[in-house]
Amino acid sequence: MPASAARRLAASLLRAIEAQGARAGEWMQGDEPRRCSPRDRALAFELALGVLRHRTELDWIAQAAAGRPVRGLAPIARTALRLGIYQLRYLDRVPAVAAVHESVELAKAAGTRAAGFVNAVLRRATALEAPLETLLAAETDPLRRREIRFSHPGWLLARWQRRWGEAAAEAIAAFDNEVPQPALRPYGPALRDPEQAAQLWRELAAAGVVLAPGRLLTAARRVHAGAITDAEPFLSGRVALQDEASQLMAYLLLPGATGRILDICAAPGGKTAILAALAPPSTRLLALDRSWPRATAMRERLPPAVAVAVADAERPLPVAGGWDRILVDAPCSGTGTLQRNPEIRWRLRPEDLERFAARQTRILDQALAVLAPGGRLLYCVCSIEEEEGEQVVRGALASHADLRLEDPADLLQNLEATGWLIAGAAAQLAAGPLLEIRPGQFATEGFFAAVLTKAGARRSASARPTPRSSAP
């Protein structure tokens, strides 16, 4: 009997990531996944992401079971081994005999000999039931032991340790290897209306979705259990999935917002949607992205009042100056999102960070060129690397004499006082003029943000976002 559709799909995804640099979430929207049932797609995605989160550990166990390196295996056989060992060690609901059989069937695409080798290794691996820490006693190199234990490239672990210490670096890596707990927000007017939001939460509860309060934002909820993507409020677009740290970035731009807001790297549009929901009705909001398909998808999702255009933010922007608020959520390495996007850790190289930083500097310079005197710009990245965060901002301050770095403490306290930020969060977040959220700090992704203002007289400002009268 051939391997199940879910295992074949998981193997295809893993091979596309390894051979072509595919992005897991985007690949799962393609033709091959669409030919599978929703149940098979969900299982395939779970299996593939589990392999990506634990890949170094899985390869090490395969080598221990084989008694020799397995690097020379055909790619499909190596993928089959990883899938089999992941199921043996992490999925209690999959019987061992099924995990072995399915993987051997996958490996047959590489030939009978490869399938026999995979069969033998997996059968030996079923006997390696001891905890990983016990098995690692045989590994004499402490650096290699840490790489295996956390399934992160050694260079990433080393740079995090230099910056924050060993315990913090390991805590980030451990968080990256957990299955994410999705965060939700209401879409549209319900975001600012607690009664509408409460009705959404009741509908989700009736659909079997178990929710928990947000960790940062009162309007957010965490999905504790249940099939959120099958629930009607999600299918109809009345709630959206978005990490809470990502949501927070849009809030930081809004207090005291005036009539012109520009989001220059807007896709997929989550932060733009928050700005549209919370800004005063008279606000002019323009969202830009350099990709025509992404801009088209945004136009379909965002409210009609939001203008969407295609523009390359690394070049002079096709808009006049005088924007009162600008959001620069710059393309980055994504090292703050390795829990949700585990494939990044295997694709990223140290030299990529300087390349990202150069691109981010060009984008920030173009944004500053159209910022109004007295205006506010929020620069943020879902990266926790200094090259893409603090160094980009310090470079902008050094090259723009009229630019000021604002301490976000007042903005955070205002968000807390008006009921948007959970009580006590402002004090935990406000640790200086640069906002840094490490992965797992609030059970969220990692983010860096800086609030920059341009010297000069500010245009007349409208009211702050409406305070929340009660938490939904």
C-alpha positions in Angstrom: 0.0 0.0 0.0 1.5 3.4 -1.0 2.1 6.2 1.6 -0.9 8.2 2.6 -1.7 11.5 0.8 -0.8 13.4 3.9 2.7 11.9 4.1 3.3 12.3 0.4 2.3 16.0 0.7 4.5 16.5 3.7 7.4 15.0 1.9 6.8 17.2 -1.2 6.7 20.3 1.0 9.9 19.4 2.8 11.7 18.7 -0.5 10.5 22.0 -2.0 11.9 23.8 1.1 15.2 22.1 0.9 15.7 22.1 -2.8 14.0 25.3 -3.9 13.9 27.5 -0.8 10.1 27.4 -0.7 8.2 29.1 2.1 6.0 26.6 3.9 2.9 28.7 4.3 2.9 30.0 0.7 3.7 26.5 -0.8 0.6 25.1 1.0 -1.6 27.5 -1.0 -0.4 25.9 -4.3 -1.9 23.3 -6.6 -0.6 20.1 -5.0 -2.1 20.9 -1.6 -5.4 22.0 -3.1 -5.8 18.5 -4.6 -5.8 17.0 -1.0 -8.5 17.0 1.6 -8.5 19.6 4.3 -7.7 16.9 6.8 -4.7 15.7 4.8 -3.4 19.2 4.3 -3.6 19.9 8.1 -1.7 16.7 8.9 0.9 17.3 6.2 1.6 20.8 7.5 1.9 19.6 11.0 4.3 16.8 10.0 6.4 19.1 7.9 6.7 21.9 10.4 7.5 19.3 13.2 10.4 18.0 11.1 11.7 21.5 10.4 11.5 22.4 14.1 13.5 19.3 15.1 15.6 18.6 12.1 19.0 18.4 13.7 17.8 16.1 16.4 16.1 13.8 13.9 19.2 13.6 11.7 21.3 12.8 14.8 19.0 10.1 15.9 19.0 8.6 12.4 22.8 8.6 12.4 22.8 7.0 15.8 20.4 4.3 14.7 22.3 3.7 11.4 25.7 3.6 13.1 27.1 5.9 10.3 26.3 9.2 8.7 23.2 9.4 6.6 24.2 12.5 4.6 24.8 10.5 1.4 21.2 9.3 1.2 19.0 10.3 -1.7 17.0 13.4 -0.7 13.6 11.6 -0.6 15.0 8.8 1.5 16.5 11.4 4.0 13.1 13.1 4.1 11.4 9.8 4.7 13.7 9.1 7.6 13.1 12.5 9.2 9.3 12.1 8.9 9.4 8.6 10.4 11.6 9.5 13.3 9.5 12.6 14.0 6.3 10.5 14.2 8.0 8.0 16.4 9.2 10.5 18.9 6.6 13.3 18.8 3.2 11.9 17.7 1.7 9.5 20.2 -1.4 9.1 18.1 0.6 7.5 15.2 1.4 3.8 15.9 5.1 3.0 15.4 4.3 0.3 12.8 2.4 2.9 10.7 5.2 5.5 11.0 7.7 3.0 9.8 5.6 1.6 7.0 4.6 5.1 5.6 8.2 6.2 5.6 9.5 3.1 3.8 6.8 3.6 1.2 8.0 7.1 0.6 11.6 6.0 0.4 10.8 3.5 -2.4 10.9 6.5 -4.8 14.7 6.4 -4.3 14.9 2.6 -5.0 14.6 -0.7 -3.2 18.0 -0.4 -1.5 17.2 3.0 -0.1 13.8 1.8 1.2 15.5 -1.2 2.9 18.0 1.1 4.6 15.2 3.4 5.8 13.3 0.4 7.1 16.3 -0.9 9.0 17.2 2.5 10.5 13.6 3.2 11.6 13.2 -0.2 13.3 16.4 0.5 15.2 15.2 4.0 16.1 12.0 2.6 17.6 14.3 1.2 20.3 15.8 4.6 21.1 12.9 5.6 23.4 15.1 7.3 26.0 14.8 11.1 26.4 17.0 13.1 24.2 19.1 14.4 27.1 20.0 10.7 27.9 20.8 9.9 24.3 23.0 13.0 24.1 25.3 11.7 26.8 27.1 9.9 23.9 27.9 13.2 22.2 31.2 14.6 23.4 31.2 18.0 21.7 29.2 20.5 24.0 28.5 22.9 21.1 27.2 20.1 18.9 25.2 18.8 21.8 23.4 22.1 22.0 22.7 22.3 18.3 21.1 18.9 18.5 19.2 19.6 21.6 17.6 22.8 20.2 17.8 22.1 16.4 19.1 25.6 15.6 22.2 26.5 13.6 25.1 26.9 16.0 25.9 30.4 14.7 22.4 31.7 15.6 22.6 30.2 19.1 26.1 31.7 19.6 25.1 35.2 18.6 22.0 35.1 20.9 24.2 33.9 23.7 26.7 36.7 23.2 23.9 39.2 23.3 21.6 37.9 26.1 23.4 35.1 27.8 23.1 31.3 27.6 19.8 30.9 29.5 18.0 33.5 27.4 19.4 32.1 24.1 18.2 28.6 25.0 14.8 29.9 26.1 14.3 31.5 22.7 15.3 28.3 20.9 13.1 26.2 23.1 10.1 28.5 22.4 10.9 28.3 18.6 10.4 24.5 18.8 7.0 24.7 20.4 3.8 24.5 18.4 2.4 28.1 18.2 -0.8 29.0 19.9 -2.6 31.1 17.3 -3.6 34.7 18.3 -6.8 36.3 17.0 -8.1 39.8 16.6 -11.5 41.0 15.5 -11.6 42.4 11.9 -13.1 45.8 11.1 -15.4 47.8 13.5 -15.5 44.9 16.0 -11.9 45.7 16.9 -13.0 48.9 18.6 -16.4 47.8 19.8 -16.2 45.4 22.8 -19.9 44.3 22.3 -19.3 43.2 18.7 -16.1 41.5 19.7 -17.8 39.6 22.5 -20.4 38.4 20.1 -17.6 37.0 17.8 -16.1 35.2 20.8 -19.4 33.7 21.6 -19.9 32.4 18.1 -16.4 30.9 18.1 -17.1 29.2 21.4 -20.4 27.8 20.0 -18.3 26.4 17.1 -16.0 24.5 19.5 -13.1 27.0 19.5 -11.7 27.4 23.0 -10.2 30.8 23.6 -7.9 32.3 26.2 -7.2 36.0 26.9 -4.4 37.8 25.0 -1.1 38.3 26.6 -0.5 41.9 25.4 -3.7 43.3 23.9 -7.2 43.3 25.4 -8.8 42.9 22.0 -6.8 39.8 21.2 -7.6 36.2 22.0 -5.5 33.0 21.9 -6.8 29.8 20.4 -6.4 27.2 23.0 -8.2 24.4 21.2 -10.6 23.8 18.3 -10.4 24.2 14.5 -10.4 28.0 14.1 -9.9 27.9 10.3 -13.2 25.9 10.0 -15.2 28.4 12.1 -17.6 30.7 10.3 -16.3 34.0 11.8 -12.9 33.1 10.4 -14.2 31.9 7.0 -16.2 35.1 6.6 -13.3 37.3 7.5 -14.7 38.7 10.7 -11.7 37.5 12.8 -8.1 37.3 11.6 -5.0 35.4 12.8 -2.2 37.7 13.7 0.6 37.4 16.4 0.0 39.9 19.2 3.5 41.5 18.9 2.7 42.1 15.3 -0.6 43.6 16.2 1.0 45.9 18.7 3.1 47.6 16.0 0.0 49.2 14.4 -1.2 50.5 17.8 2.1 52.3 18.4 1.6 54.4 15.3 -1.9 55.6 16.2 -2.1 57.8 19.3 -2.5 61.4 18.2 -2.9 60.2 14.6 -3.5 62.9 12.0 -5.2 62.6 8.6 -2.6 60.9 6.4 -1.1 57.5 7.2 1.2 55.6 4.8 2.1 51.9 5.1 4.9 51.3 2.7 5.6 47.6 3.0 2.0 46.6 3.8 1.4 43.0 2.6 -0.3 40.9 3.7 -2.1 43.8 5.3 -2.7 42.8 8.9 -1.3 46.0 10.4 -3.0 48.1 7.7 -6.3 46.5 8.7 -5.8 47.5 12.4 -4.9 51.1 11.3 -8.0 51.3 9.2 -10.2 50.1 12.1 -8.8 52.4 14.7 -7.9 55.6 12.9 -10.3 58.5 12.9 -12.9 58.3 10.0 -11.4 61.2 8.1 -8.0 59.5 7.9 -6.5 58.9 4.5 -4.7 55.6 4.5 -2.5 54.4 1.7 -1.0 50.9 1.6 2.0 50.1 -0.7 3.7 46.9 -1.7 6.1 46.1 -4.5 4.3 42.8 -5.5 1.3 43.2 -7.8 -0.2 39.8 -6.6 0.2 40.7 -2.9 -1.2 44.2 -3.5 -4.2 42.7 -5.4 -4.9 40.3 -2.5 -4.7 43.2 0.0 -7.1 45.3 -2.1 -9.6 42.4 -1.9 -9.3 42.0 1.9 -9.0 45.6 3.1 -11.9 48.0 3.5 -12.7 50.1 0.4 -11.6 53.3 2.1 -8.0 52.0 2.1 -6.1 52.9 -1.1 -3.7 50.2 -2.3 -0.9 50.8 -4.8 2.2 49.0 -6.1 5.5 50.6 -5.4 9.1 49.5 -4.7 9.9 51.1 -1.3 13.6 50.9 -2.0 13.2 53.6 -4.7 11.7 57.1 -4.5 8.1 56.7 -3.6 5.4 57.7 -6.1 3.6 59.9 -3.6 4.0 63.5 -2.5 5.5 64.3 0.9 3.7 65.4 4.0 2.6 62.1 5.5 1.8 62.5 9.2 2.2 58.8 10.1 4.3 56.2 8.3 4.6 52.5 9.1 7.8 50.8 7.8 7.4 47.1 8.6 10.5 46.2 6.6 11.4 42.9 4.9 13.8 41.1 7.2 15.4 37.8 8.1 12.4 36.8 10.3 14.5 35.4 13.2 11.7 36.5 15.5 9.3 34.1 13.7 11.2 30.8 13.8 8.4 29.1 15.7 5.8 29.9 13.0 8.3 29.7 10.1 10.9 27.1 11.2 12.3 26.7 7.6 14.0 30.1 8.0 16.6 28.7 10.4 17.9 26.3 7.7 17.8 28.9 4.9 19.4 31.9 6.6 23.2 32.5 6.5 25.2 35.0 8.6 26.0 37.1 5.6 22.3 37.6 4.8 21.9 39.9 7.8 24.0 42.6 6.2 22.1 42.3 3.0 18.8 42.7 4.8 20.2 45.7 6.7 21.2 47.4 3.5 17.8 46.9 2.0 16.1 48.2 5.2 18.3 51.3 5.2 17.2 52.1 1.6 13.5 51.6 2.5 13.8 53.7 5.7 15.5 56.6 3.8 12.7 56.6 1.2 10.1 56.7 3.9 11.8 59.5 5.8 11.8 61.6 2.6 8.0 61.8 2.6 7.5 62.1 6.4 5.9 65.5 7.3 7.7 67.8 9.8 6.4 66.8 13.2 5.3 63.4 11.8 5.9 60.0 13.4 7.4 57.0 11.7 7.4 53.5 13.2 10.2 51.3 12.0 9.8 47.6 12.9 11.1 44.2 11.9 10.2 40.7 13.0 13.9 40.1 13.5 15.8 40.0 16.7 19.2 40.7 15.1 21.0 44.0 15.9 22.0 44.5 12.3 18.4 44.8 11.2 17.1 46.7 14.2 19.3 49.1 16.3 22.0 49.5 13.7 19.6 50.5 11.0 18.0 53.1 13.3 21.3 54.5 14.6 22.4 54.8 11.0 19.3 56.8 10.1 19.7 59.1 13.1 23.3 59.7 12.1 22.4 60.6 8.5 19.3 62.7 9.2 19.9 65.7 11.4 16.2 66.5 11.8 15.3 63.0 13.0 14.6 62.2 16.7 14.3 58.8 18.5 11.3 58.9 20.8 11.0 56.7 23.9 7.9 54.5 23.4 7.1 54.5 27.1 4.5 57.3 26.9 2.8 55.6 23.9 2.6 52.3 25.8 1.3 53.9 28.9 -1.4 55.7 26.9 -2.4 52.4 25.2 -2.7 50.8 28.7 -4.6 53.8 30.1 -7.1 53.7 27.3 -7.7 50.0 27.7 -6.0 48.6 24.6 -2.9 47.2 26.3 -3.2 44.7 29.1 -2.6 46.2 32.6 1.1 45.9 33.5 2.3 45.3 30.0 3.6 48.8 29.5 6.1 48.5 32.3 7.4 45.2 31.0 7.8 46.5 27.4 9.3 50.0 28.2 13.0 49.3 28.7 14.4 52.2 26.7 14.0 54.1 23.5 14.2 50.9 21.4 11.4 48.4 21.8 12.6 44.8 21.7 10.4 41.8 22.2 12.2 38.5 22.4 10.4 35.4 21.1 8.5 33.8 23.9 8.7 36.9 26.2 4.9 37.3 26.0 4.4 33.9 24.2 4.6 36.0 21.1 7.0 36.3 18.2 10.1 38.5 18.4 9.9 42.1 17.2 12.0 45.2 17.1 10.5 48.7 16.9 11.6 52.3 17.0 9.5 55.4 17.0 11.1 58.2 15.0 9.9 61.8 14.6 10.9 64.6 12.3 11.6 68.0 13.7 9.2 70.8 12.7 5.7 72.0 13.4 3.1 69.3 13.5 -0.1 69.6 11.5 -3.4 69.7 13.5 -4.1 66.4 15.1 -7.3 64.5 15.6 -8.4 62.6 18.6 -6.7 59.6 19.9 -8.2 56.2 19.2 -11.4 55.7 21.1 -10.7 54.2 24.5 -12.2 50.8 25.2 -15.1 51.0 27.6 -14.7 47.4 28.5 -12.6 44.4 27.4 -14.5 41.9 25.3 
